[in-house]
């Protein structure tokens, strides 16, 4: 598979394929360097939605590219008409594999996993302070630089905190999404990113996602049921401190308000575990308070002390919270806001080059507040109005164009929406539409379910050869 012609770049090889883009290795002619180029695939319809997502990804990553643990964008553009006029991003490159592949067969040592967690939490906190919710934090989106540092990538479904409440479609990445994204309570929040970050750290220790069962039912339906109803699991590693197990369980709490209330809070909890275990302390790379030039810190101040000050208020619950609160199935308010705090140390952090790769497949702290509610393991009750029947999904092919339509006798109530997932590519989305058109010459399979408030119908599936 050859990449498109891009002036100033020489194609070298194809690196991988994601949900809607291919990633290629190019050599930039001047200054000469190898770069990763992410290009929207020709079989993906360039709707206004896709163009908007790609533009948002470029802007988000450019805004955050100075951070040492976030992949940096070099430039962006659109290929010429001969190459289909496809949007592309040029990013710093380092050879794969991504962190998810690395730990699949060789999970990290505890000290390394905690240090990586602090660094990733720094990146996520920085994004949140800029008003950006990532919404797709997972091991395959954590890359590794030539200096062995983690780099958060793929802001393709990120959203700005002021915009996500009005979205009618939400892409979901199994099995790293929290319950409130799976059951429709939220379009993404600070709390949902904290959940995904905790699941990623859990994966670094185990090589699998928290609710995956080796040899068990790890289909989207099976994973969703466990994410919604099963208690947060332990890593069951004897060398993992009990305080770290508690922090990860808090991150995986069913209710957003039971989790650490910011990525910074999680980073600081991980730092305390480092101190408790006697590990080297990992600095938090988030800009915050620091003495003005020429000002001497008060006597007794540790030069590596974390200083805090209140920053931007970012909502912690999703856009559907108001509807759930006022609806008949509501049991408690779910809309809340999180005050994001800024931190810094005086240690100098070297800005390193970052890489881009693509996932081809589609791991507590003794001083934690004692008032934080414990996570209930009781399954959610099904309200009488919850959809109980699987929808009917029908797919038809016309050449390389496949059209899926779906319906359900349970549909029709105010606020109903649909969630679909392509099992051949792993792409998923929530929508109010009942038709999906995709360009695919190969066998294409689609799963669909009806979403109503906090409940979902069983999945239905159809495949087109």
C-alpha positions as CSV (number, residue, x, y, z in Angstrom):
1,X,0.0,0.0,0.0
2,X,1.6,3.2,-1.1
3,X,0.9,6.6,0.5
4,X,-0.3,9.7,-1.3
5,X,2.1,12.1,-2.9
6,X,2.8,15.0,-0.6
7,X,5.2,17.8,-1.8
8,X,8.3,17.9,0.3
9,X,8.0,14.3,1.6
10,X,9.1,11.0,0.2
11,X,7.0,7.9,0.9
12,X,8.9,5.1,2.7
13,X,6.4,2.5,4.0
14,X,2.9,1.9,5.4
15,X,2.8,1.8,9.2
16,X,-0.7,0.8,10.1
17,X,-4.4,1.5,9.9
18,X,-6.9,3.0,12.4
19,X,-10.6,3.5,12.4
20,X,-10.7,6.2,9.7
21,X,-7.0,6.9,8.8
22,X,-3.8,5.3,7.6
23,X,-0.4,6.1,9.0
24,X,2.7,6.1,6.8
25,X,6.4,6.7,7.2
26,X,7.7,9.5,5.1
27,X,11.1,11.3,4.9
28,X,10.8,15.0,5.1
29,X,13.1,16.6,2.5
30,X,14.0,19.7,4.5
31,X,15.0,19.6,7.3
32,X,15.7,16.0,6.6
33,X,14.0,13.7,9.1
34,X,11.6,10.8,9.2
35,X,8.1,11.7,10.1
36,X,4.8,9.8,10.6
37,X,1.9,11.1,8.4
38,X,-1.7,10.3,9.3
39,X,-4.0,10.5,6.2
40,X,-7.8,10.0,6.1
41,X,-8.4,6.8,4.2
42,X,-10.0,7.0,0.7
43,X,-12.9,4.7,1.8
44,X,-13.9,7.1,4.5
45,X,-16.6,9.6,3.4
46,X,-15.3,13.1,3.9
47,X,-18.4,14.4,5.7
48,X,-18.4,17.7,7.5
49,X,-18.3,15.6,10.7
50,X,-15.0,13.8,9.6
51,X,-13.5,17.1,8.5
52,X,-14.4,18.7,11.8
53,X,-12.9,15.8,13.8
54,X,-9.6,15.9,11.8
55,X,-9.3,19.7,12.2
56,X,-10.0,19.4,15.9
57,X,-7.4,16.8,16.3
58,X,-4.7,18.9,14.5
59,X,-5.6,21.9,16.5
60,X,-5.7,20.1,19.9
61,X,-2.3,18.3,19.3
62,X,-0.7,21.6,18.1
63,X,-2.0,23.4,21.1
64,X,-0.4,20.8,23.4
65,X,2.6,19.8,21.4
66,X,5.1,21.5,23.7
67,X,4.3,19.0,26.4
68,X,7.1,16.4,26.9
69,X,4.5,13.6,27.1
70,X,2.2,14.5,24.3
71,X,2.9,13.8,20.6
72,X,3.9,16.9,18.7
73,X,2.4,18.0,15.3
74,X,4.8,19.4,12.7
75,X,2.2,20.5,10.1
76,X,-1.1,19.6,8.5
77,X,-2.5,19.8,5.1
78,X,-4.7,18.3,2.3
79,X,-3.4,16.1,-0.5
80,X,-3.8,17.2,-4.1
81,X,-6.7,16.2,-6.2
82,X,-4.8,13.3,-7.8
83,X,-4.5,11.8,-4.3
84,X,-8.1,12.4,-3.5
85,X,-7.8,15.7,-1.5
86,X,-7.4,13.8,1.8
87,X,-6.6,15.7,5.1
88,X,-3.3,14.7,6.7
89,X,-1.2,15.4,9.8
90,X,2.6,15.3,9.9
91,X,4.0,14.3,13.3
92,X,7.3,13.3,15.0
93,X,8.1,9.7,14.4
94,X,9.8,6.9,16.2
95,X,9.4,3.2,15.3
96,X,6.6,1.2,16.9
97,X,5.5,-0.7,18.9
98,X,3.2,1.4,21.0
99,X,3.0,0.9,24.8
100,X,0.0,-1.5,24.5
101,X,1.9,-3.9,22.3
102,X,5.0,-3.7,24.5
103,X,3.2,-4.7,27.7
104,X,1.0,-7.3,26.2
105,X,3.6,-10.0,26.7
106,X,5.9,-8.2,29.2
107,X,3.9,-6.1,31.8
108,X,5.9,-3.3,33.4
109,X,7.6,-3.3,36.8
110,X,5.5,-1.6,39.4
111,X,7.8,1.4,39.8
112,X,7.9,1.9,36.0
113,X,4.1,1.7,35.7
114,X,3.6,4.3,38.5
115,X,6.1,6.6,36.9
116,X,4.4,6.3,33.5
117,X,1.1,6.9,35.2
118,X,2.4,10.2,36.7
119,X,3.7,11.3,33.3
120,X,0.5,10.5,31.4
121,X,-1.6,12.1,34.1
122,X,0.6,15.2,33.6
123,X,-0.3,15.1,29.9
124,X,-4.0,14.6,30.5
125,X,-4.1,17.4,33.2
126,X,-2.5,19.7,30.7
127,X,-5.1,18.9,28.1
128,X,-7.9,19.4,30.6
129,X,-6.5,22.8,31.6
130,X,-6.6,23.8,27.9
131,X,-10.3,22.7,27.9
132,X,-9.6,19.5,25.9
133,X,-11.2,16.2,26.8
134,X,-9.2,13.3,25.1
135,X,-11.9,10.6,25.2
136,X,-9.7,7.9,23.8
137,X,-7.0,7.3,26.3
138,X,-5.7,3.7,26.0
139,X,-2.4,1.8,25.8
140,X,-2.3,1.8,22.0
141,X,-2.5,5.6,22.0
142,X,0.5,5.8,24.3
143,X,3.7,5.9,22.2
144,X,7.3,5.6,23.3
145,X,10.0,8.1,22.3
146,X,13.6,7.2,21.5
147,X,14.4,8.3,25.0
148,X,11.9,5.7,26.4
149,X,9.4,8.3,27.5
150,X,5.6,7.9,27.0
151,X,3.8,10.2,24.6
152,X,0.0,10.5,24.5
153,X,-1.3,10.6,20.9
154,X,-4.4,10.3,18.8
155,X,-6.7,13.2,19.8
156,X,-9.0,12.1,16.9
157,X,-12.1,12.0,19.0
158,X,-11.1,14.6,21.5
159,X,-13.6,17.3,22.2
160,X,-13.5,20.8,23.7
161,X,-15.3,21.1,27.0
162,X,-17.6,23.8,25.6
163,X,-18.6,21.8,22.6
164,X,-19.1,18.1,23.6
165,X,-22.4,18.7,25.4
166,X,-24.1,19.4,22.1
167,X,-22.8,16.4,20.2
168,X,-25.3,13.9,18.8
169,X,-22.6,11.3,17.9
170,X,-19.9,10.0,20.2
171,X,-17.2,7.5,19.2
172,X,-16.5,4.8,21.8
173,X,-13.3,2.9,22.2
174,X,-13.8,-0.5,23.8
175,X,-12.8,-1.6,26.4
176,X,-11.3,1.6,27.8
177,X,-14.5,3.7,28.0
178,X,-16.2,4.2,31.3
179,X,-19.8,3.2,32.1
180,X,-21.2,6.7,31.6
181,X,-20.0,6.7,27.9
182,X,-21.3,3.2,27.3
183,X,-24.8,3.8,28.7
184,X,-25.2,7.3,27.3
185,X,-25.0,9.4,30.5
186,X,-22.0,11.4,29.1
187,X,-20.3,12.5,26.0
188,X,-16.9,12.7,27.8
189,X,-15.6,14.6,30.8
190,X,-12.6,15.0,33.1
191,X,-13.9,12.0,35.1
192,X,-14.2,9.8,32.0
193,X,-10.6,10.6,31.0
194,X,-9.5,9.7,34.6
195,X,-11.3,6.3,34.3
196,X,-9.5,5.6,31.0
197,X,-6.2,6.7,32.4
198,X,-6.7,4.3,35.4
199,X,-7.6,1.5,33.0
200,X,-4.4,2.2,31.0
201,X,-2.2,2.0,34.1
202,X,-4.0,-1.2,35.1
203,X,-3.1,-2.6,31.7
204,X,0.6,-1.6,32.1
205,X,0.7,-3.9,35.2
206,X,-1.2,-6.9,33.6
207,X,-1.0,-6.7,29.8
208,X,-4.8,-6.7,29.4
209,X,-7.8,-4.4,30.0
210,X,-9.3,-4.4,33.5
211,X,-12.6,-6.2,32.5
212,X,-11.1,-8.7,30.0
213,X,-11.3,-12.3,31.0
214,X,-8.6,-14.6,29.6
215,X,-10.4,-17.2,27.5
216,X,-13.8,-15.7,28.4
217,X,-16.4,-13.6,26.5
218,X,-14.5,-10.5,25.6
219,X,-17.0,-9.4,22.9
220,X,-18.3,-5.8,23.1
221,X,-21.4,-7.1,24.7
222,X,-19.6,-9.1,27.3
223,X,-17.1,-6.3,28.2
224,X,-19.9,-3.8,28.4
225,X,-21.9,-5.9,30.8
226,X,-18.9,-6.2,33.1
227,X,-17.9,-2.5,32.8
228,X,-21.4,-1.5,33.8
229,X,-22.0,-4.0,36.6
230,X,-18.9,-5.9,37.8
231,X,-16.8,-4.4,40.7
232,X,-13.4,-2.9,39.7
233,X,-11.0,-5.8,39.6
234,X,-7.6,-6.1,41.4
235,X,-4.5,-6.7,39.3
236,X,-3.7,-9.7,41.5
237,X,0.0,-9.1,41.3
238,X,1.7,-9.8,44.6
239,X,4.2,-7.0,44.1
240,X,1.5,-4.3,43.6
241,X,1.0,-2.2,46.8
242,X,-2.4,-2.3,48.3
243,X,-2.5,1.5,48.1
244,X,-2.0,1.3,44.3
245,X,-4.8,-1.3,44.0
246,X,-7.1,1.1,45.9
247,X,-6.2,4.1,43.6
248,X,-6.9,2.0,40.5
249,X,-10.2,0.8,41.9
250,X,-11.2,4.4,42.6
251,X,-10.3,5.3,39.0
252,X,-12.5,2.5,37.7
253,X,-15.5,3.4,40.0
254,X,-18.9,3.2,38.3
255,X,-19.9,6.7,39.4
256,X,-17.7,9.6,38.2
257,X,-17.9,11.3,41.6
258,X,-16.2,8.4,43.3
259,X,-13.0,8.7,41.1
260,X,-10.1,11.0,41.6
261,X,-11.5,14.4,40.7
262,X,-8.7,15.4,38.3
263,X,-5.8,13.8,36.5
264,X,-3.7,16.0,38.9
265,X,-5.2,14.3,41.9
266,X,-4.4,10.9,40.4
267,X,-0.8,12.0,39.7
268,X,-0.3,13.2,43.3
269,X,-1.7,10.0,44.7
270,X,0.7,8.0,42.5
271,X,3.6,10.2,43.8
272,X,2.6,9.4,47.4
273,X,2.7,5.7,46.5
274,X,6.2,6.2,45.1
275,X,7.2,7.8,48.4
276,X,5.5,5.0,50.4
277,X,7.3,2.3,48.4
278,X,10.7,4.0,48.4
279,X,10.7,4.5,44.6
280,X,12.3,7.5,42.9
281,X,9.9,10.4,42.7
282,X,8.5,11.2,39.3
283,X,8.0,15.0,38.7
284,X,4.5,16.2,37.6
285,X,4.9,18.0,34.3
286,X,2.1,20.6,34.6
287,X,2.7,24.3,34.5
288,X,1.5,26.1,37.6
289,X,2.7,28.3,40.4
290,X,6.4,29.1,40.6
291,X,8.3,31.9,42.3
292,X,8.7,35.0,40.2
293,X,12.3,35.7,39.0
294,X,14.5,36.9,41.8
295,X,12.0,35.8,44.5
296,X,13.5,33.4,47.1
297,X,11.3,30.5,48.2
298,X,10.4,30.6,52.0
299,X,12.7,28.9,54.3
300,X,11.9,25.2,54.6
301,X,10.2,24.9,51.2
302,X,11.3,21.8,49.4
303,X,12.4,22.9,45.9
304,X,10.6,19.8,44.5
305,X,7.3,20.7,46.3
306,X,4.1,20.7,44.3
307,X,2.4,24.1,44.5
308,X,-1.3,24.4,43.6
309,X,-3.6,27.1,42.6
310,X,-7.2,27.0,41.3
311,X,-7.6,27.0,37.6
312,X,-10.3,26.5,35.0
313,X,-13.6,25.0,36.0
314,X,-14.3,22.0,33.7
315,X,-17.6,20.0,33.9
316,X,-17.2,16.5,35.3
317,X,-20.4,15.0,34.0
318,X,-21.7,14.5,30.6
319,X,-24.3,16.4,28.5
320,X,-27.1,14.0,29.2
321,X,-27.0,14.4,33.0
322,X,-29.8,17.0,33.1
323,X,-32.1,14.7,31.2
324,X,-31.3,11.8,33.5
325,X,-31.8,13.9,36.6
326,X,-35.3,15.0,35.4
327,X,-36.3,11.6,34.0
328,X,-38.3,8.9,35.8
329,X,-35.3,6.6,36.1
330,X,-33.2,9.2,37.9
331,X,-31.8,8.2,41.3
332,X,-29.3,11.0,42.1
333,X,-27.9,14.1,40.4
334,X,-25.1,13.4,38.0
335,X,-24.3,16.8,36.8
336,X,-21.3,18.2,38.6
337,X,-18.2,20.3,37.9
338,X,-14.6,19.7,38.6
339,X,-12.1,22.4,39.5
340,X,-8.9,21.6,37.8
341,X,-5.8,22.6,39.7
342,X,-2.4,23.4,38.2
343,X,0.9,22.2,39.6
344,X,4.6,22.5,39.0
345,X,8.0,21.5,40.3
346,X,11.3,23.3,39.7
347,X,12.9,20.4,38.0
348,X,13.8,21.1,34.4
349,X,12.1,18.8,31.9
350,X,13.7,18.1,28.6
351,X,11.2,18.3,25.7
352,X,11.7,15.1,23.7
353,X,10.6,14.2,20.2
354,X,7.5,12.0,20.1
355,X,6.3,9.4,17.7
356,X,3.1,8.3,16.0
357,X,1.8,4.7,15.6
358,X,-1.6,3.2,15.1
359,X,-3.3,0.4,17.0
360,X,-4.0,-2.4,14.5
361,X,-6.2,-4.4,16.9
362,X,-9.3,-2.9,17.7
363,X,-2.9,-2.8,32.3
364,X,-4.9,4.1,46.7
365,X,-3.3,5.7,48.2
366,X,-2.8,5.4,52.0
367,X,-3.5,9.1,52.4
368,X,-6.6,9.1,50.2
369,X,-9.7,10.9,51.7
370,X,-11.6,8.5,53.9
371,X,-14.9,10.3,53.0
372,X,-14.8,9.1,49.4
373,X,-17.8,6.7,48.9
374,X,-17.0,3.1,48.2
375,X,-17.9,1.5,44.9
376,X,-21.0,-0.7,44.9
377,X,-20.8,-4.0,43.2
378,X,-24.6,-4.3,43.0
379,X,-25.8,-4.6,39.4
380,X,-27.9,-1.7,38.1
381,X,-31.7,-2.2,38.2
382,X,-33.5,-2.3,34.9
383,X,-36.3,0.2,34.8
384,X,-39.7,-0.8,33.3
385,X,-39.2,1.6,30.4
386,X,-35.7,0.2,29.5
387,X,-35.5,-1.3,26.0
388,X,-35.4,-5.1,26.2
389,X,-35.5,-6.2,22.6
390,X,-32.6,-6.2,20.2
391,X,-33.1,-4.0,17.1
392,X,-33.3,-5.4,13.6
393,X,-30.2,-4.6,11.5
394,X,-30.1,-5.1,7.7
395,X,-27.1,-4.6,5.4
396,X,-27.1,-4.4,1.6
397,X,-24.2,-4.0,-0.8
398,X,-24.0,-2.0,-4.1
399,X,-20.5,-2.5,-5.5
400,X,-18.1,-1.3,-2.8
401,X,-20.8,0.7,-1.0
402,X,-22.5,-1.0,2.0
403,X,-25.6,0.4,3.5
404,X,-26.9,-0.6,6.9
405,X,-30.3,0.3,8.3
406,X,-31.9,-0.6,11.6
407,X,-35.1,-0.2,13.6
408,X,-36.7,-1.4,16.8
409,X,-40.2,-1.7,18.1
410,X,-39.0,-0.3,21.4
411,X,-37.7,3.0,19.7
412,X,-39.6,6.2,19.6
413,X,-39.3,7.8,23.0
414,X,-37.9,11.2,23.5
415,X,-34.1,11.1,23.9
416,X,-33.7,7.7,22.2
417,X,-30.4,7.2,20.3
418,X,-28.5,4.4,18.7
419,X,-25.0,3.0,19.3
420,X,-23.3,1.2,16.4
421,X,-20.0,-0.6,16.2
422,X,-18.1,-2.0,13.2
423,X,-16.6,-5.3,14.3
424,X,-14.3,-5.4,11.3
425,X,-12.6,-2.1,12.2
426,X,-13.5,-1.5,15.8
427,X,-15.0,1.9,15.0
428,X,-18.0,2.8,17.1
429,X,-20.4,5.8,17.5
430,X,-23.6,7.0,19.0
431,X,-26.1,8.7,16.7
432,X,-29.8,9.5,16.2
433,X,-29.7,8.3,12.6
434,X,-30.9,4.9,11.5
435,X,-28.8,4.5,8.4
436,X,-25.0,4.1,7.9
437,X,-23.2,4.0,4.6
438,X,-19.6,2.8,4.4
439,X,-17.2,2.1,1.5
440,X,-15.8,-1.4,2.0
441,X,-14.9,-4.0,-0.6
442,X,-14.6,-6.7,2.0
443,X,-16.9,-8.4,4.5
444,X,-18.4,-5.7,6.7
445,X,-20.2,-6.4,10.1
446,X,-22.2,-3.9,12.1
447,X,-23.6,-4.2,15.7
448,X,-26.4,-1.9,16.8
449,X,-28.2,-1.3,20.0
450,X,-30.8,1.2,21.3
451,X,-29.8,3.7,24.0
452,X,-32.4,5.2,26.3
453,X,-31.1,7.3,29.2
454,X,-28.9,5.0,31.3
455,X,-30.1,1.8,29.7
456,X,-29.4,-0.1,26.5
457,X,-31.0,-2.9,24.5
458,X,-29.2,-6.1,23.6
459,X,-26.9,-5.8,20.6
460,X,-28.0,-6.9,17.1
461,X,-25.6,-7.7,14.3
462,X,-25.6,-8.1,10.5
463,X,-22.8,-8.9,8.1
464,X,-22.5,-8.1,4.4
465,X,-20.0,-10.1,2.2
